[in-house]
Amino acid sequence: MWKWEAEGQPKAVVAIVHSAYEHHNRYAWLIQKLRSDSFHVVTGDLPGHGEDAAGKIHDESFEAYKKYIKKLVSVGLSDNLPLFVIGHGFGATLVMHLLQAEKIECAGFIFSSPWLALQHQPPKYSSVLTKLTSSMKVDHEIHIELLTRNDELYAEAQQDGNYNTVTTANWSKELQAVMKAVNNHEGKIHDVPILLHQAGDDKITEGTHARKWLIQQGLTEFQYKEWKRLYHDVFQEPEREEVYLYTESFMNNVLRSLGYVV
């Protein structure tokens, strides 16, 4: 887990929870943008991800993910500044699941492309997943071309030995169970500002489920933004500057409502 200090007087802290298979280094651009706009940033790699993923198969405990996110939030709150949590993809789903179980004292949450229903399933195993033994390998085969149209990132991704989409069948089953639990949860999360970004041309998830989830929470302050033409990784897309400005505006408005001078 790492912390980057804001350039100048900090106005808030942002904690970033990345998606499945990837790692925090893919968010270098976003981290620098936040720092330059007076936000501290805390982030790291989910258990079993990043350097720990090289040459391994994902079979981490989802409980370990939960403990990691709670620790990340605790570190973010240690500066006694308002805290925002950005969760992307699978990371957004994990945070949503945690919010349904307990109250997290944050100024607001930003979710992008949450995994609530996958349209890109593991190609070879999607139809027989329930029949596989728990330790059998499943390659989700989510390649960079499915995540972003930003071809400037393609060469870097091809050399990224810490990006690994191979899991056990047991991990894939647990993923399905968590997505189902988030979608079918009967209660509501506590009333906290939320911004939800959805990619308009998402190759990984079915975006309608995310919008439905957000509306069902009955929040007094929320924003939903669908980005036409954008692929799954909205903070990596050629239009990421626009996505960032929308996100920054949301956070600044929340800070003003809390009485902070922005």
Order of alpha helices (4+ residues) and beta strands (2+ residues): beta-beta-alpha-beta-alpha-beta-alpha-beta-beta-alpha-alpha-beta-alpha-beta-alpha-beta-alpha
